[in-house]
Amino acid sequence: MERLRRTMMFVPASNPNMMVNAQIFKPDCIIFDLEDAMSLREKDSGRDLVAEALKHIEYPDCEIFVRSNPLYTPFGEEDIRVLVAAGLRNLRPPMIETADDIKRVDELLTDVEKELGLEIGTVKILGAIETAKGVINADKIATASTRMIGISFGAEDFTRTIGAKRSKTGEELFVARSKIVLAAAAAGIDAIDTVFSDINDDEGLRREAEMAKQLGFAGKSIIHPRQINIIHDVFTPSEADVKDALRVIRAIEEAEKKGLGVVSLDGKMVDAPVVARAERTVRLAKGAGII
């Protein structure tokens, strides 16, 4: 079944109530945030809270990630060592700028897995690209480790690094978004779009989500539960999409039974890209529980 990452919701590790209750809002993924959401004096206590949550709280319907502190800080390595031991299996390291950044994380994870007796590669990586340098190196980042399951885009830091101001229309982000989607697609991993920070602008959120889907993103990072339903609605195949996809697959199956090499449906040729798109639609629909 296709793993859905339509919504990846940030939950500050300084908020125990939200850490316990985040799953009731049914995001596809929860990201316990030890980086931007935490002051320096909260870093150690936040790490301990996340470790306890990983050990004692079940999140059966959500994929759990942790945004650790970067390895160049005093907190990054300890975040990884403590949390992998507590059960962390998905890491979202921030401020990734080069393939070497991913390789350093990979090497540390390998050491920790060996120490804990885990299979090498148990912990997966979804690297966050948040700077101009990171965008330029997106293709190398996406293929830097076999642990990679995705790359995400962080627009707030990115616009700062290029000297631009974030706008709701997003012209300043188009090239970066496109580069990240292409890098992820070439590597066969997910691309996750940036957060939409105005939690009261439902229309703007839907418009940006639709644009992100059209570009090829698998989902968006979010900062508030009220954004979940809109984004899920955008990134979940519609009933008409699923119906058309099933028709394509049935047509291909019938053609194969008859030994035909060419298939036509509604007067249009059905070629390999059309079939691949239909198969992906069906996988997404199954992941969303539609079929």
DASUL-V185324 format. One record per helix or strand. SS is the DSSP state (H for helix, E for strand). FROM is the first residue (numbers start at 1). TO is the last residue. If there is no record, write none. Layout:
ss=SS from=FROM to=TO
ss=SS from=FROM to=TO
This chain:
ss=E from=7 to=12
ss=H from=16 to=25
ss=E from=29 to=33
ss=H from=40 to=56
ss=E from=63 to=67
ss=H from=76 to=86
ss=E from=90 to=91
ss=H from=99 to=116
ss=E from=124 to=129
ss=H from=132 to=136
ss=H from=138 to=142
ss=E from=148 to=153
ss=H from=155 to=162
ss=H from=171 to=187
ss=E from=190 to=193
ss=H from=202 to=215
ss=E from=219 to=222
ss=H from=225 to=235
ss=H from=239 to=257
ss=E from=264 to=265
ss=E from=268 to=269
ss=H from=272 to=287
